[in-house]
Amino acid sequence: MIYIGCHLSVSGGFAAMGETMLSLGGNTFAYFTRNPRGGKTKDLIPADADALNALLAKAHFGPTVAHGSYTMNLCAANEQTRRNALDMLEKDLCRMAYFPGSLYNFHPGSHTGQGTETGIQLIADALNAVLTPDTKTTVLLETMAGKGSEVGGTFEELRAIIDRVEQKEKLGVCFDTCHVWDAGYDLVHDLDGVLTQFDRVIGLDRLLAVHFNDSKNDCGSHKDRHEKLGLGFLGADAMRRLALHPALQEKPFVLETPNELDGYKQEIHTVLQWLGEA
């Protein structure tokens, strides 16, 4: 089995997200810790966090996945941008302490002309600055499509970051199917080969969450344009094989497809049908 859900808005509160996901038929979800295109964050009310934790336990949810802001660039050329990103990361991880067992995912960043090697080092330096033996939350590096100056468009780049972080046990990877496909990994014709390569380079034990998206573009396009399940270049058959693959079981699968809630409800139902659980 896998856990299936989608991205939800935290604007109505944490417990409300859990109730919404139950109404959609899912058993995990993701949310942005702060404005995805800015730096502001909603105040956390401890009683609201407690109510969500109680609901997740009662309904047997899988791990939920918090997502860092898109503006959090730990390897930017601008020093103030890097400082702001480090502050966001540190504060986000403090908030995550309210949600034991949850995961925290972020885009590694864009080196903005400094070169991939410099970007990798800056990301690792930032993680070394905030991760300690007492950090309770597992931090996930997201696989990227490799557009522009993005870091993380290859498995090797993610491995290089992990290798330079002291608290390696605090790190995992979020496997975004659209990004991996757009980066040039052929999930349609060589799914087993791609996962074998991931295992060789990074290790499947670090693959802790999946962003489950079809793609508007062909393999290797480096575009990062998500599509609804079965309507993109990956197609329904490949998406189904991903959901059923033995190496990906027991993982939270988060839909980031271009949908409203009704569309997510239908996609969740489709995935549950594939799993024989609908």
N, C-alpha and C positions, 0 to 999 in steps of 0.2 A: 504494500500500500504506500501511497504518498499522502501528504497533506496538501490541500488545494485551497487557494483563496486569491485575493486581489489587493491592490493598493486602495486604502481608504483615507478619508480626510479626518484629521484629529480635531477639527474645529468644534465638533459637538461633544468632545470629551473622550476619554479612553474607554470607559465601560460601554459607551454608545457604539464604538467601533466593533466591539465583540458581539453586541446584540445585532448590529447590521450584518455581520458576517454569518451569524446563525440564520438570519432571514434569507440569506443568499444560498445557503446550503453548504458553506465552506467550513473549514476547520483550521485555518491559519489566515494571517493577513499581514500586510506591510503598511507602513505609514511614514511620512516625513517627520523628523524630529523638530523641524523648523520650516519656515517658508522655503520651498525648494529653489526659488529664484532669488532669495534674499537671505538675510541673517536673523530675522526676528523669529522668536519661538513663543509658543503658548505657555503660559504659566502652568506648572504641574501641581495638581491638587492631590495630596497623598491619599485621601479617601477615595478619589476617583481611580487612582492606580490600584488601590487595594480591591476595589470592586471589580476591575478588569481581571486581576490575577485570580480572584475567586471564580469568576465566570469561566476563564480559560481552563482552570482545573476541573470544574464541574462538567464542562462540555467536552473534555478530553481533546483540547486543541493541541496541535503541534506547535513548535517554536514560532513565535512571531518575529518579524524582521523589520527593525527600524532602519530608516534610510537617511543618510546625511544629506545636507543641502548640496545642490549642484554647484553652488558658488564656493564650496569648500575646496580650495585648490592648494594642497600641501606642497606642491612643487612649482608654484608660480615664480616667474622671474622677479616680480615685485616683492620686496621683503615685507611690506606692510600687509599685502594680500596673504602671504604665508603665515604671518603672525595672527591675522584674523582667522584663518583656517584652523590653526593650531588651537586657538581659543574656542572655536566652535566644537572641535573634536573633544577637547578636554571637558567642556560643559555637557556635551551630549552623553559622554560616557558616565559622568556623574549622575545624570538623570536616568540612565539605563539601570542603575543600581536598584531602582524601584521595581524592575521587571526581571526577576531571576529566570534564567534559562532563555531569555530572548537574545536575538542576534542583532548586531549592528553592522549595516552594509554601507559602503561608500565607494564612489568613483575615485580611483587612485589619484587622478589629476592630469594636468597638461603641462608639459615642461616649457611651453611658450618660447621656443627657440633656443633653449639652453642645451638641448640634446637629451636623448633618452637616458643615458648613463647618469647625468646630473639629476634628472627627474627622479630616477630610481633611488638615488642616494638621499635626496631631500625628503622623499616620502618615508623612507626607512628611518631617517633622523627624527622626523616628527613622531612616528610611532614609538620610537625608543624614548622620546621625551614624555609620553603620556602612559604607556603601558608599564605596569608594575606587577610583581607577583600577586598583589592584592586585587588587581582588576578582575571583576566578576563576569564581565561581558565578553563574549567572543566576537572579534572584529573581522568582518569579511571584506576582502578586496574583490571588487567586481570585475569580471572579464569584460573587456571593452572592444569596440568595433575597429579601433585603430585609425580613427579619423583625425586629421590634423596632427597636432602634437600630443595626442593622448598617450599616456603610459598605461600599459596593461592590455595592449592589443594582441599580445602573444602569451602563451603559457610561460615561456621562458622569462619574460619581463616580470610577471607576478612572482615566479620562483626567486628571481634576483632580489626582489623586495623582501620576501620572507627570509631569505638567507642572511640578510643584514639586520634583521630585527632580533633583539635579545630574547624577548618573551615570545618565542615562536609558538608556544602552546596556546597563546591567546589569539592566533590568527587562523582564518579559514578563507574560503573562496565562495563567492556567489556566481554561479554559472548562468549567464544570461544567454538564452538560446539564439535570440536575434543577433546579439553582439558577436557571439562565437561564429555564427554563420557569416555575418558581414565581414568578420576579420579574416575569413578564408578557410575555416574548418568545415569540411563537408559533412554536415549532420544528416543529409538526405541519403547519400550513397555510401557513407563510411562511418556510421555512428559508432560502431564498435572500435574502429581505428582511432577516432577522435578521443574517445574515452580512455583507450589504452595509452594514447599519447599524453593525455592529461595525467594519468596515473604515473607514467614514467617521469614526467617533468615535475609535477607538483605533488601528486599522491591523492587518490580518491578519498582518503580519510580526511582531507581538508575540504572536500566539496560538501558544504553544509547547507546550501540553499540553491534554488533554481528560480531565475526569472523566466517565466514560461511565455514566450512571445514568438509569433510568426514574424516574418520580415517582408517589407515592401520591396526589397532589393535582392539581387542575386548574390551568390556566394562570392566573397572577396570584394564586395563593393565598397567597404569601409564607410558606409552611409549612416547606419544606426537609425533606421526608420521602422518602428514596430507596426505589426499588422495583426488583425484578429486571427484567432486560431483557424487554420485551414484555408485562409484566403490569401496567403502570401506565397513566397517562393519556397518556403519549407514544406507547406502543405499538411493536410490533416493526417496522412499516413505517417509521416516522419514525426509529427507532434505526438501521435499516439504511441509510436515506438519509444520515444523519449520517456513518456509518462510510465510506460510499462517496463523500462529497462531495469534489470536486476541491480545494476550499480547505483541506481538513483532512488531506490526505495527508502522509505522512512524520512525523506527530505521534505521540507516545506517548498511547494511550488507556488510562486506568486505571479499572477497574471498582471501584466502591464500593457495590455492591448488597448487600442483606442475605443473604449467602451464607456457607456454610462452603467449604472447599477444593474439595469435589466439585462444588458448585454453580458455583464460579468456573471449574472445568475445563470444565463443559458450556457456560457462557456464552462462554468463550474459543473453544471449538470452533464455536459458532454464529456468532460474528463471523468466524472464519476461513472458514467456509462462505460467508458473504456476500461475502467478499473473493475467493472462488475459490481459497483456499489450503489447504483441508482435504481 
